[in-house]
Amino acid sequence: MLQSRRGKQPVKFRSTLALGAALPALLIGMGAPLHAQEQAGPDQPDALTPRVPVIVVTATKREQTLQETPVAVSVVGAEEIEQAEIQDLADLQTLVPSLAVRQGQTSGNTTFFIRGFGNGQNAIGLEPSVGVFIDGVYRSRSAAAISDLPNLERVEVLRGPQSTLFGKNASAGVISVTTRKPQFELSGAIEASIGNYDLRRFDAYVTGPLTENLAASLSGNYNRRDGFFEDLGTGDDYNQRDRWGVRGDILWEPTLDVSFRLIGDYDKIDEVCCGVTNLVEGPTGANVRAIGGQFISEDPFSYNVYYDVAPANEIENAGVSLQGDVDLGFAALTSITAYRSNTNSSDFDADVTDLSLFGKVNQRSEIETFTQEIRLQSVGAGNLIDWSVGGFYFDETLDVNNQILNGADYRPFLDSLIGSPQVLLNLENLITQATGAPSPTLGGAGQGITDVGHQDNTAWSIFASADINITDRLTATFGISYTDDHKEVSLTAVSTEALASLNLEQLGYAAVLSQLLTGRGVNPTNPAQVGMFIQTSPQVYAQLQQQALTVARGPTNPFNAVRALQPFPPFLGFPNAVEDGISNDNSTDFTARLAYDVTDNINVYVSYATGFKATSWNLSRQSRPFPDDYTVGNPVFDRFTQRPVFATPSSPITDAGLNLVNLSSGTRFAGPEDSQVFELGIKAAFDTLSFNLTVFDQTIQNFQTNVFTEEGFVLANAAEQSTFGVEFDFTWSPYLGLVLSGGATFLDPVYDSFPNFGDGIDVSGQKPQGIAETQFSLAAAYGFAISNLDAFVRADWQHIGDSPFFGNPAEQAIIDATDYTREQNLINAALGIRAQSGLGISLWARNLFDDQYLVFASPTVLQAGSFSGAPGQPRTFGATLRKTF
């Protein structure tokens, strides 16, 4: 049970569940009159007419009905998308139980999860484990896939590894989006929506013939909405929607056996998003207030914040693709060629206060992608073997530029954290004494770090599969693919942060040695006097050196309080003499499946499949050499003897002369993922009922994930993560016009082995963060007639269970002590009417009962003990006017 910190009445799961259960009963009652008419009137459709539609999918790259496809796949059709007011891919999770979509602190920072597996958030170099394909074209980052898509035909969500069918990054699953082809009959649609938060949405689509064998379509969309976060300091609102796009589509069918489809699109996102607010106020909250800062403490569902930097996002997507299909008689040849570009720019307030701790936090990326797929597959019915062979080529360049700079309040805040301005002043004096030149201002405004990265990625794969029809009812499927992935990466960073470049061991040694010399009656500021002491008492001086070194490298170093305030030290770029910045990965993956038609209505299958995702590089300032390449240690030098008293331990990087002050070890990349899944499934389709049941055991070796540290996100490999689960979905039409649908997913996820989670923490045996054990959906849609009007009413309920926010047990314990939850219980509803002329109107609401939940939580930057996060979207509602022709 979740209750707002400002005293709002809690939303009880029990009440929500009861309401969700009551909706179908309510609609069944509404359907009774129509049922009575069905029994009474000779003009009514035959009661035996199938009321559950036959759904055609391309999950196996071959058109089959959903029942015939022995793959765990969920399908959402165009009518359901329209009635449920699905506005983008993020809304799909309300209809597909095994899918979860989570938006981070920027618009483009969205992650798709299937069966709990998913990544790609907060790291541009981390490619997602869930592949997104739109009209057969791979979208390599979520920022290129979240735009509004008009004129959808269907969306298929394939669960489990799909590497033998899709050529890139499908180790956890695939989201495949299909848009409607141009038609040879003039038609179109226009719709406009208004809603709360001043929503204004407009979509238009027109299609028709240009010549006898040439058809085209043109569509456009505009989506504008005010934000539901308010900045109490500036009056600005955040979490806006400001998106628009255009799309042109040409279909040329010169003969019955040949067709070409050319698609060009452009879309832009330019919105102020996303609001992040304080969840837990740690001891540093008093420091923020002490220097005049403001923030909303522990009340995320007030949707109020104080920022000094507005979170701005600007994303541009553009692309062109050409698909050619040729019927060769014995087989069908398909070629899909595509070029896409994506630019992403974001600014956000890292400290989530109105202090200028960081004056500028920028993230910029530019991606250009070329893909080519060629596929040849058998055609016809009744073949002993249905086969498919093909290849996929991928070529992408990625450029990234990030910057974070200190703000005007950074130094006062550091002084407040330390407890006195004297500590940093003493450090500045020591630097001045050591160098003979004025010390830079430690923590000065404008100092910071800028990093620039580049990645060239080429990959290719070849694949083949065969369906052996052993009998009319028994089919054995075998698939194989080989993938080769090559990346060349470079990353440099320039740190101008004077405090982060300080060798505190060196300074601590100098300070302690000076005290020890003073205690011996020697003036440390007089080199001649020190030199005489060394000459006359060499053994005593050696003892003083060791005492000073022990203190400098131990817990009593007088400057240890400053260590936590060095987030952006000098950076070792690569390639360098030790690290070549190159990864070469390859994998052979398999699918084996046996499918049996128990009856004409019931199918069962058992399958085994493997998947692969190549190395992902950390293209940010958190990239560090691996421990095998570098042993951490700052050198300590005695300025009086001009000799080292402590040398950095030998390692390849140190031996190559590449050691830098405060250089630490970590990861440059996360190694390749290897996944496997065992599945047992049942599919059934009857006139009024269809259902699917899947039991699976899925494991990913070296699962790529992000681990948050105080400095930011770093990449890591979980040695093994697995999930045992059960999935069930159904569609039932008990009365003509009434359709009930829903599903449930039960997961038992675990880190089987993750000994190096971060900071020496072993989380093996723990439940992974962000994965709910239960996820349910239930929907009821009823279509009926009112005079000459077609009408519908629809409601759906989505439940996503609670899940850990953190992998670090100490951090999770802090959140567990609060009443925050990730559990979602969302009720969405819509009703509408449409005239025979094609004019219609619908009323809709999403999160009707304003359920309160958190999307994510993370430690607050530079504020130890404090945690920030994002609440889910509150209730939205509106009206949509449509006209089709």
N, C-alpha and C positions, 0 to 999 in steps of 0.2 A: 504494500500500500504506500502510495506516494502522496505527500502533503507538501504544498508550497511553504516556504519559510515565512511567507507573509500571511499565513493563516487561512488560505483558501481551503474549502472542504475537499477532502481526498476523493479521487475517483476509485471506486472499489472494483476490483477485478470480478468479484462475484456478481455484482449488479450488471456489469458490462456483459458478462457471459450470459446472464439470464436474458438480457435484451437481445443479444445476438441470436440466442436460441428462439426467441419469440418472433423474430422477423419472418422466418420461413412460415411459421404457423399463421401469422397475420396474412401473409400473401396467399397461402393456401386457401384461407377463408375468402379472400377477395376473388380467388379463381373459381369458387363454387358456381356462381351464376353461369360462367362461360362453360363449365363442365356440364351443367344441366342442359344448356343449349346444344352442346355437342351430342348429347344422348337423344335430344328431341328432334332436331332438325335434319331433314334429308340433304340440305345443302351444305352441312358441316362436313369437314374432312373425315375420312374413315378413321375410326378410333385406333385401327392397327397401323396407320401411317407412322413411320419413324419420326419421333419428335426430337431425338438427339441427333444433331447434324453430323454428317460424315466429314471429318477434318482431314485435309491433305497436307502433309508436311514434307520437307526435304531434309530431314535430320541426317539421313544417310547419303546425302547428295543425289538422291533418287526420289522421285515423287511416289509417295505411298500414303495410304490412309494411316491415321494415328494408331489404329489398332494393329495394322500390319507391321508397324515399325518396332522391332524388338530393341528399343533403346529407351532409357529413362528420359523422357522429354515432356515438357509442358508447353501448351500452345495457347496463346491469347489472340483471338480473332478481331477483325476490324469493328464489328458491331459491339462487342464487349468493350473494346478500347474506347469507342465513342460514348456508350452509355455510362461507363464508369468514370468518364472524364480523366482518362490517363493522359497526362500532359507531356511527360517525358519518361525516359527509362527508369528514373528513380521511383516513379509511381507504380511500376510493374510489381513490386514486392507485395502489394496488397492483393494480387491475384495469383501469385506463384509462391507456394509455401517454402520451397527450398531456396528461394532467392532473397537475399538481403542487400540493400543499397544504403551506403552511409556516406554523407557529405561531410568533409572536414572543414578547415577554417577558411577555405576559398572555394569559389564556384567550381573550378576545375578539379578540385581535390576530392574526387568521388571514387569510392571503391565498391566493386561488385563482389558479392560472396555467394557461392553455390555450395550447399552442404557444409557451410562454415569455412570453406577454403576461399581465400581471396587476399589480394594485396595490391600494391601500386600507389597507395596513399602517401603523401608527404615526401616522395622521392621520385624525381623525374626519370632517374635511371632505372628504377625498379619497374620492369614491365609486368603487367597484370597476369595472374594465373587464370583468370576468366577472360577468354577472348571475345571481343565484340565484332561482329561482322554485319554490315549493312549492305544489302543487295549483293552479297558475296564478297564484299571488299572489307579487308581487315582494318580496324581502327586501333592503332597501337597504344593510345593513351585514353584514359577516361575523358579528358577534356575535349577530345575529338568525337565523343560519342553521346554527350549529354544534351545536345541541342534538341529543340522541338522538331519533331518529324511529322510533317503533314502526310495525309493520304497513305496511311499504313494499311497493309493487307493482313499481316499477322506477325507475331513475334514468337519465336521458338526458343525455349530455354533447355539446353541439353546438359544433363547432369553427369558429372564424372569425366575422366580424361577422354579427350577426343582427338588425340594427336594423329591417329591414322586416317582421319577424315579432314582435319583442318591443319593448315601448314604452319601455324605460328601460335605459340603460347595458349594452348588449350589444355593444360595439365589438370585444371580443376573443373572446366566446363566451358560452355559457349552460349552466348546470347546472339541469336541470328535474327535479324530484322529484315523483313521483305516488304517493299512498297509496291503499290499497284502499278501495273504496266499501263502505258498509254492505250486508249481504246479507239477503235475505228468507228465509233458512234459518238456524236457530240454530246458531252455531258459535263457536269461540273458541280461545284458546291461552294457556298460562301457561308461562313459562320462568324459571329461576333459574340463576345462574352464580356460581361461586366460582373464585378464582385466586390467583396469587402477588400480593404486595403487598396481601394481605388484600382482594382484590376481592370485592364483593358486588353482584350486578346482578340486577334483577328486572323482568320485563315481563309485562303481562297485557293480553289483548284479548278482547272479547266482542262479538258482533253477532247481530242477529236482528230479526224483524218486531215492530212495535208494533201495526199494523193491517194490513189487506189491502194498502194502498199506501204504508205508512210503515215504514221500517226505520231502525235506529239502531246505532251502535257506540260503545263506550267503551273507552279504552285508558289505560294508565298505565305509567310506567317509573321506575326508581330505579337509579342507578349510583354506587357508592361504592368508592373504592380509595385506599389509602395512597400516598404519594409515593415516588419512587425517588431523590430528592435528600435528603441529610441535612445539617442545619446542625450542625456539630460543636460550636458554642458553646452552642446552646440545646437540641439534641436533637430539634428539630422536623423534620418531613419536608415536602418541597415537591414540586410536580407531582402533586398529588392529582387524583382525580376525585370530585366530589360534585355530582351532577346528578339532578333529578327533574322529571317533567312529567306532565300529564294532558291528554287530548284527547277531545272528544265530537263525534260526526258523525251527522247526521240526513239521511236520503234520503227525499224525498217524491215519488212518482210518481202524481199524480192521474189521468193518462191515459197511454196508450202514447206520446203525442207530447210530453208535458210532464214535466220533472223538475226538482226543486230540491234542492240539497245545501248544508246549513248546517254549518259547522265552527267549533268554538271550541276554543282551546288555551291552555295556560299552562305555562311551564316556568321553572325556576330553576337557575342555576349558582352555587354558593357554595363555592369551592375555593381552596386555597393554591397558587398557580402564577404564574410559572413560573421555574424555576431558571436563572440565568445565572452563568457562572463565568469566571475568568480564563483566557485563551488565550495571551497574550503579556505577560510582565511587562516593562514599560518602566522607565526610570530612577526613576519616581515610586514604584515598589514599595518602595524603601528609605525614602522619606518616610513611607509608610503605616506601616511597621514602626517607624520612629523615634519615632512618637508613640503606639505601643502597639497599632497595628492588626494584624489578622490576615486572611489570605485564602489560598485554595488556589492555588498558583502553577502554571500551565501543566500541569494534570492534569484536564482536563474529564471524562474517563471514570471518574474516581473517584466522580463524582456527590456530591462533598462541597463544602460552602461554609461561609463565615462571614458572617452577615448581622446587622444590627441592626434591620432592618425586615422583617417577613415579607411576601412578595408575595401579597396578598389580592385576590381577584376576586369580585364579586357581579354577576350578570347576570340580569335578569328579562325574559322575553318573554311577550307575551300578544296574542291576536288573535282576530278573528271574520271569517268570509268566507261569502258566499252566492253560489252559482253556480246560475244558471237556464239550462236548455236547452229550447228549443221547436222542434219539427219543424213548419215551416210548409208542408211539401209540396214547394215549389220550392226551399227553402233551410232551413238550420238556424240558429237564433238562439241565441247564447250571451252571457250577461252574468255577469261576476264582480265583485262588490263586496266590498271588504275594508277593515278597519281594524286596524292593528297598533301596538303600543307596545313600546319597548325601553329599558330603563335599564341602564347599565353603569357600574360603580364599581370602580376598581382602585388599589392601593397597591403600590409596589415599591421595592427598594433600588437607587438609581441608581448608587451607587459600588461595589457588589458587594464590600464589606468589612464588618467588624463595627464600623468607625468610624461615628460619627454625623456624617458630612460633610453629609448632607442629612437633616434630622430628619423631613421629611414630603414625600412625592411622591405627590400624589393626581391622579387623572383621573376625571372624572364627566361623563356625558352622558345626556340623555333625548331620545328620538325618538318622535314620533307621526306615523303615516303613514296616509293614506287613498288607495286606488286604485280605479279603476273601468275595466273593459274591457268593450266591447261588440263582438261579432263576428257577422257574417252571412256564411254561406258556402253554396255550392251543394251539393246532395246528389245521390245517384244515380250510376249507372255508365253508361259509354258516351257521356258528354256531349262535345260538341265543345270546350266551354270549361268548366273547373272554376274557379270564382272565389271570392274572399273579400274582404270589405271590413270595416273596423272602426275603432275609435278607443280611445285609452287616455288616462286622466287620472290625474295624480299630484299629491298635496298633502301636504307634509311640513314639520313644524317640528322644529328641532333646537336644543337648549340644551346648552351645554358649560361646565364649570367645572373649571379645573386649578389646582393649587397646588404650589409647591416652596419649601421653607423651609430655611435653614441649620440645621445641627445644632451640638451643643456642640463638636465636634471640627473645625469648619470653619476657624475662625481659627488654631488651632495648625497645621493642615495648610497653610494659606496661608503662614504664617511659615516653615514647613519648606521649602516649594517655593521661596520667594524666597531662602532661605538665611540669613535673619536677621530677628528680630522688629523690628529698628530701622526698616526701611523703612516699614512701616505706621504705626509710632509717629510717624515724621517727618511722614507725611501727616496724621495726626491733629493734630499740633502746628501744621502749616501751616494747616489748616482753622480751628483755634482762633484763630490769629493773624489770619487773614483775616476771620473773622466776629465775633470778640470773644465767642464763646459756646463752651461745651465741645463738642468734636467727638463725633459718634456713634462707637460702636465699629465699626471697619471689619471686615466679615465676622462680625458678631455673630450669635449664635444667635437664631433666630426671624425674622431678616430673610429676605426672599425676594420672590417675585412671585406674584400671584394673577390669573388671567385669566378673563374671563367672555365667552362668545360666544353669538350667536343667529343662526339661519338659517331663513328662510322660503323654501321651494322649491315652485313650482308648475310643472308641465310637462304638455303634452298632445301627442298625436300622432294622426294619421290614416294609415291604411295600406290598400293594396289589392294584390291579386295575382291573376294569371290563369294557369292551366295550359292551353295550347292544344294539344289532342291532334291534331296534324297528320295522323298516321296511327295505326294501332293500336300502333306501336312507337316513334314519334317524338313527343316532347312538348317544347314550348317554354314556358318560364316567365318571366313578367315581374312584378316587384314594385316598388312605390314606397311611400315613407312620408315624411311631413313631421312634424318634431318641433320644438316650441318650448319652451324652458326658461328660466324666470325665477327668479333668486335675489336676495333682499335680506338682507344680512348686516351684523351689527354685532359689534364686538369691542373690549373695553376690558381694560386690565390695570393693576394697581397694583403698582409695585415699591417695596419698602421696603429694598432692598439698598443700604446706604450706599456701599459700595465701588464698585458698578457705576454709581453716579450721579456719580462724581468726574470732573471735566474735567481729565484728566491733562496736556493741553497748557497749560491755565491754571495748574495747580499747578507744572508743570515750568518754565514761564515765570517764575513768581514766585520759585521757588527759584534759578534761574540768574541772574535779575536781581539778587537779593539778594547773591549771590556776587560779581557784577561790581561792584556798588556798594561792597561791602566792600573789594574790591581797589582802589577809588578813594578809600578812606578815608572813605566815607560810611556811616553807620549806618542800615541799611534799616528798623530798628524805630523810628527817630525821624522822623516825617513832616515835621517842620519842617526838619531837616537835608537830607532828600531834596528837599524843595521848593526850598530855597536852591540845591542843586546843579542842579536842572532850570532854575531861573531864570538862573543864571550861565553854565551850559554846556549850552544846549539841543541843540546839534549832537552833542556827545559823548553826551548822554543818548539821543538818537535812535539813535546807533550801538549803544549798549548794548541798547536795545530790540530792534533787529534781530538782534543776536547772540543774545539770550535767546530770541527767537521762532524763529530757525533751529534752535537746540538743542531747544526745546520740541516742535517739529513734525518732528523728525528722529530718527535712530536712537540718539542719545546722550542723549535725555531721561532724567534720573535715575530716572524712575518707569516706564520702559518695561516692566520686569519685571512690573508689575501689570496690564498691558493684557489678558493672557490670563486674568486672574482677575475679569473683569467680564462674566459671562455674561448677567446679567439687568438691563440698563440701563432707564431710564425708557422707557415704551412710548407710542407715538402710536396712540391708538385711532381707529376709524372707525365710521361715517361722520364726515367732517370737511369743512371748507370746500373741500378739494381732491379727496378720495376719497369717492365716494357709496356705496360698498359694494353696488353693484347690478351684476348681469350679466344680459344678455339674449342668448341663443344660439338659433339655429335651423339646421336642416339638412334637406335633401332627400336621401334615400338610395334606392339602386336595387339590384335583383337581376335578373340576366339569366342564364338557364340553358337549355341544350339537353341533353335526356336521350334516349337511344336504347336500346331493348331489342335487343341483338344476337341473343339467343336468348331462350327462355323462362327461362333460368337466368342469363344474363349481361346486365348493364346497364352502360352507360358514360354519363358526363355531363361537360360542361364548363360552368363558371359564373364569373360575375363579380359581386361584391357589395361594397357600401360600408357603413360603419357610423359611428356618431356617439356621442360622450359629451360632455356639457356641461361648462362651467367648474366646477372644484372649488376651493373657497376654503380657505385656511390658517386654521383656527380655533384657533390656539395662539400662544404668546408668541414663536414664531419668525417670525411674520408681520411683514413690513417693507415700506415704500413702494417702489414700483418706481423704478429709477434715473431714469426720465423725469420723475418727480414730485419727486425729492429728490437733491440733490448733497451728499455727505457732507462735513462739516467742523464742528468745534467752534470757537466764537468764543473769542478771547483778548482779555482786557481788562486795561488797566493801571490799577491802583488808585490810583497816585499822580497820574496826569494825568486820571483819570476818562474816558479815551477808549479805544475799541477799537484794538488793534494788528493784529488779524486778524478779519475778518468772514466768517461762513459764506457760501459762494458762493450766488449767486442761483439759486433754483429755485421752482417753484410752492408747495411746502410752506414753505420759508423765507420767501418773499415774503408768505405768508398769516399769518406769525407763529406757525407751528406747530413750529418747530425745537426739538428737545430735545437735552440733553447726551447724547453718545454714540449718537445716533440713526444707524442705518446703513440702507443700501438693500438690497433683496432682492426678494422676491415677496410679493404679497398672495394671489395665486391662480395656478393653472395653467390655461391657456386650454383651449378645447375640443379634443377628439381627433377626428380624421377618419381612418378606416381603410378599406382596400380589400384585396380578396383575389382572386386568380385561382386556380381549382381545376380539376384534371382528375382524375376518379375512375372507378374500375371496381368494380362490386359483382357478386358471384356467389353463387348459392345452389343447392346440389345436395342430394341425399338425405343424404349423410354429411359434406358439406363446404360451408362458406360462408366467403367472405373479402371484404375491402374494401381497396382500394389508392387512396390519394389523394396527388397531387403538388400543392403549392400554393406561391404566392408572396404573402406577406401583408405589408403596410406600414401603419404608423400614423404619421400626421403629428401632431406636437405631442403625442407620447405623454406622459401625465402620470405623474410619478414622484416618489419621495422622495429627497432628497439629505441625507446625514447630515453635520452640522457638529458642532463641539465643544459647541455649545449645544443641539443637538437636530436634528429633522428639518424640512426646508423643502421646499416644493413647487417643482417645475421642469418645464419642457416639453423633452423631447428633440425637436428639430426634425423628425427622421425616424428611426424605428427599423423595421427590416425583418427578415423571416425567410423564407428559402426552406427548404422541408421536404418530407419524404416520410413518409407514415403507412401502416402496414399492420396489419391485424388479421384473425384467422381463428378459426373454430370447426370442429373435425374430430372425427368420431366413428368411428374405425376399427373398433370392435367395439361390439356392443350393450352399453350401460351405461357405456362409456368415452367421455369427452369431453375433448379437448385444446383449449385455447384460448390465445390470446396475441396479442401485437402488438409493434410496434416503431415508434419515432418518431425520425427523423433531422432535426436542425435546423441551419441555418447562420445564426444571428442576428448582427446588427451594428447599431451606432449609425451610420447613414449620415451623420447630422449632429447633433452635440450640442456646440456651441461654448461653452456657458455652463453646464457641469456644476456649477460651484461653485468659488469662490476663483480664478477666472480660468482654470480647467482646461478644455481642449478634448479631449473623448474621442471625437471623430468618428473612425470607422473601427475602434473597439474593439468587443470582444464585450461585450454587456450583462451586468451582474452577475446571478447567480442563475439563468441559463438554461443547462441542460445540453444538449449537442449530441446526446446519445443517451439514449433511454429505452426499456427493453424490459420485457415481462411475459410470463410463461409459466405456464400452469396446467393441471393434470391432475386430473380428477374421475372417480371410478369408482363406480358404483352396482351393488350385487349383493345377492343374497338369501342369508341364512343361516337355513335352516329356514323359519319363518314371519316372520322379521325382515327388514326392509329395512335395508341398510347402505350406507355410503359411506366413501370415503377420498379426501382431496383435499390437494393441495399446490400452492403457487404461488410464483413467484420474480419479484421486481421489481428491476430495475437502473435507477438514475438516475445518469448520468455526472457527473463533476466539473464545477464551474462557478466563475467568479470570485466572491469575496465582496464586492469593492468595485469601483466605477467609477474611483476615484482610483488611478492607477498606483502612486504611492508607497506607499499603504496596502496595495495588493494585493501589492507586492513583499515587504513584511514577512511577510505570511501565507505567501507562496510559499516563504519561507526555512524554514518549518516543515513538518511532515508531516501537517498537518490537511487534510481533504478533505470535500467535500460528496457524494462518490460513495456511493451506497447500493446494497447487494446484500442484499435482504431475502428470507428464506425463511419462508413461513407454511404451516402444515399443520393439518389437522383430520381426524378420523374419528368416525363415529357410527353408531348403530343405532336403529331405531324399530320398535315393535311395531304390529300391526294396530289395537290399541286407541288409538294415537296417542301412547303414552308412548315417549319416546326420550331418549338421552343422547349427548353428543358430547364429545370431548376435542380441545383446540385449542391452538395456540401461534402467536404472532406474533413476528417477528424471531427465529426459532428458534435461529439460530447467533450471536445477540448481535452483529450487525454494528455497527461503530462509525463514526459520521459526524457532522458538524456540520450543524445546521439553519441557523444564521446566525452572523455575526460583526460586531462594530462597535467603533469606538474607545470606550474607557472614559471616561466623563464625568469631567472635571477631572483626568485622569491621562494626560498626553501621553505617547505612546509605548506605552501599554498597550492591549490589545484584549480584549474580552469576547465571549462567545458562548454558544450553547446546544447541547449534544450531543443526538443523537437518542434516542428512547425505547429502553431496553434490552429484552431478551427478556421477554415476558409469556406466561403460559399458564394454562389453567384447564379447568374442566368445566362443561357446561351441560346441565341437565335440562329437557326440554320435555314438555308434554302438550297435545295438540290434541283438540278434540271437535267 
